[in-house]
């Protein structure tokens, strides 16, 4: 007779129940005869293990009485086929954007990054048959079958089936959900391209979204080269709008790229530069292939191929070959 019962709940949670009456209990979870999890003693005769991998599981139990005596046993083998919580893959969706306005153009700009925006819908009929940002402008009765109609909240009262959005700070709608799909640098590039297209209000919307989600300031006015990325999502990082940053740089968390009222102005950073956590760059050009140490304060120009550290930052090494992996992605090594 088994002194423990196992039951699978919610397709992946293995619930173990010990039958003996004791003071405290402990559980060991085995996967293919290897212990993968232990619980401390507690007064609960049950414990639920979330299972991550398919395989054969067993649970060993320990029951300690008031006298200190310990009883133990092990369950029969329990075969787990696995359970995936990954969302089902979805192809690109088709969108029809209401309105022929800058706001509508901005929405198409965002949604077309990962989906298909196939047309604009003009309820007024003023622009029918024309194109707006390379897409046809159609009437209400010409929305393609299967396309999801989206539009600014101003259309909500007149078109009840419309999925609406707003550019307001903190909104939770179809636009904000779409923005959540992007990394911090992808959002910067999306806001930058929106600004260059003339969607200033939309670019500000994304810039604010970046601040709210990632707790960093990455302005679309800054020029940032391809391959440059922020460490740990850019937490605490502040970049001056006038900054010029080269290619393949790594900017760690809590870095400030700022300017001074007097002096060398905002920073210009070369290619393949690593700026370590907590560093402050207050003007002065930083060359190519440079490593800026943690908590360093850069006030003056830094030449190519060197390592700087300290307050104020000073060159501590020119053996830059030792630091090439600081900016290299694993696929580039």
N, C-alpha and C positions, 0 to 999 in steps of 0.2 A: 504494500500500500504506500502510495506516495504521500509525503508530508508537505508537499508544495504543489500548487496548481499554477499553470501558465495559461494566459489568455491574451490573444492579440486584439488590441483595440485600435480603432481609427486607422487601420491598415498598416501601421508601423510602430505602435507602442506596445511593448511586451510587458504585461502586468503580471507580477509574481505575488502569490498569496501563501504565507506560511500558516500551516494548521496548528503546530504546537502552541500551547499557552505558556508564554514566558514573559520576562521583564523587558528585554530589549532584543532587537533583531538586526542582522546585517546580511547583505546580499553580495554575491560575486557573479558577474556576468561573463560567460565564456563564449567565444566565437571560434569554432573549429578547434576546440580544446585549448584555447589560449585565453587567459584572463584579460579582458579589455576594460572592465570597469568594476570598481569596488565602492560600496557604500559604508559609511560609519554606522555604528550601532545607534538605533533609535527605537522609540517605543512603538513605531508603526510596523505591524506584521505584513505590510504590503509595500511594494515599490514598483514603479513603472519605468522601464528602460526604453528610450527612443532608439530604434534600430536604424542604422545607417546603411549597412551593407547586406546583400543577400548572403546566406550561409546557414550553417547549423549552429544553433545556440543552445546553451544550457545555463541554468542558474543554480549556484550553490548557496545554501542558506546556513546561517548560524543563529541559534536561539540561546540567550543567556538567562538563567533563572535567578531568583533572588539570592540563592546560595552561591552564585558564581559559577555553577556548573554550566557547561556549554554543550548543547546538542547541535548536530549538523546533519546535512544531507544534500543531495543533488537531484535536480529534476531530470526527467527524460529529455531526450534530444528534441529540439523544436526547429523545424526547417522554415526559414524565412525566404520567400521568393524575391523580396525587394519591393521598394515603393519609391517612385520618383516624384518629387515635388516641383520638378522643372515645368514651367508652363509649356503647353503645346506650341510648337513653332507656328508662327503665323506669317503669311506672306505680306507684302505691302498692301495697304488699304487704299481705296480710291476715295478722294475727297472732292467735294464741290463747295467752294467758298462763296458765301453770300456777300455781295457788295462789290463795287468798283471804287475802292478807296485805298488810302495808304495802309489803314489797319488791315483790310482784307489782303492787300499785297504782302504785308508782313506775315500774316497767318499762313499764306501760301509758302512764303519763304521758309518758315519753320517746319511745316508739315511735309514739304517736299524733300526735306533732308532724309527722311526714312520712309516716306510713303509716296503715293502718286496723287498730285493735285491736278485734276483733269480739266477743270473749268472754273470760271467765276459765274455767279448767278446775279443778274441785275433785275431786281423786282420792278424798278422804275421803267425799264425798257429803253432807257436813253442810249445805252452803249451796245445794244444787241448786234451781233454779227461782227463785232470788232474783236481785237485781241488786247489782253492786259497781261504784261509780263509773259508773253509767248503762249498764253492759253486763251481759248475762245471764251467769249462772254455770251451766255445763253439765258433764256427766259425760264420762268418757273416750271413750265411744262416740258422743258428740254433737259432736265437734270438726268444724267445717265442712270440706268437701272443699277442698283447695288452701290452707288456712291453715297457716302455719308455726308449730309449737308451740314456745314458748320458756319457760324457767323457771329459777329459781335452781339453782345447782349441787347443792343439797341433794336435788333430785329425780333427779339423774343416774343413780344406781345402779338405781333402780326403773323408769325409763323411758328406755331406751337411745336412742330416736330423737329425744329432746328436744335442742334447741339451748340450751345452758346459759350462764349468765352469773354473775358475782359482782360485788359492790360493792368488792372489795379493790383497793387502790392498785396501779396498774401492770398490771392484768389486760389480756389481749388476748383478747377474746371478742366475741360479737355485740353486746353493749351498748356496749363501748368503740368498736367500729367505727361504731355508730350515732352516738355522741357526736362522732366525728371529722367528721361531716357539717355541724356547726354552727360559726358564727363565735363569737368570744369573747363578744360581747354577747348573741347568741342563747343561748349557754350560761348566761350570767348570768341571763337572764330565765327560762330553763328551771329553773335551780336556785332562783330566787326563788319561782316559782309552785309548785315542788315543796315548798319549805319552808312556804308558806302553806297547802298542802293537807295538811300534817302528815307529809310524808316527809322528816324531818330527816336520816336516814342517807343517803338518796338525794341530798339537797341537798349534803351534805358530800362525797359521791362526785363530784358534778359540780364542786364548788369545787376539789377536789384535782386533778381532770382539767384544769381551766383552768390551774392552776399548772404542772402537768407539761408541758402542750402549749405554752402561750403565755408561760411564765415571768413571770406577773403574778398579782397577788392582787386578785380582784374578788369580795368576799364577798356572799353572798345576803342578808345582813342589811342591807346598804347599800340606800338608796332612790335609784334612778337613773331619771330621766324618759325618756319616749319620744324617740327620735331621737338620743339621746346615744351617742357612739361613741368607741372608743379608736384612736389612731393606730398603725399598723404592728402590729396585733394586740395592742397593750397591752404590748409588751416592757418589762419592768422596772418596770411601773406597780404601785403599792401603794395601795389604797383602804381607809381605815379602815371597819370594820363599821358605825359610827354615822353615816357620811357621808350627807348629803342632797344630791343632785345634780339639777339641773333638766333641762329639755328642751333638745334640740338643742345640746348642748355637745360640744366636741372635746377629749379629753384625750390629749395626745401621749405618746410613749414616755418611760420613766424619770421619771415624775411620781409624787410622793408626796402623798397626801391624808391627813394624819395628825392627831394631837392632841397636846396638851401636858398634863403633869401639873397644872400651874397655868396659868391664863389663860383663854382664850376657848373652850376645848373643841374638839371636832371641827368640821371645816369644813361650812358650809352654802353651796352654790353655786347661783346663780340660773340663768336660762335664757340660751341663746346665749352661753356663755362658752367662750373658747379658752384652754387652758392649755398653754403651749409646752413642748418637751422639757426635762427636768431640773428643772422648777419644783417647789418644795416649799411646801405649804400647811398650816401648823401651827395651825389654828384661826382663827376670825374669819370672819364672813359675807362672801361675795363676791356682789356684786349682779348684775343682769342686764346683758347686752351688755358684757362685760368681756373684755379680752385680758391675760393674764398672760405676761410675757416669759420667754424661755428662762433657766433657772437662777435665776429669781427666788425669793425666800423670803418668803411671805406670812405675817405674824404678826398683823395687825390687820384690822379690817373695811375692805372695799373698796366704795365706792359704785357705783351704776349708771353705765353709759356712760363708761368710761374705760379707759386702758391703763396697766398698772403694770409696773415692772421694778426690778431691783436687789436688794441684800441689806442691810437688809430692803427689801421692795418699797415703792416710792413711785409716785405718779401722775406719769406723764411726758407724757400727752396726754389731752385730752377730745374730740378729733376722732374719735369712734368710727366715723363714717361711712366713714372710709378703711379700716376693718378688717372690714366686714360679710362679706366673702368668707371669712374665716377659719373660720366655722362653717357657711356655706351650702354645701349639696350642689350639684353641678353642675346637677341637675334643678330646683333651686329658684332659680337665678340668673335 
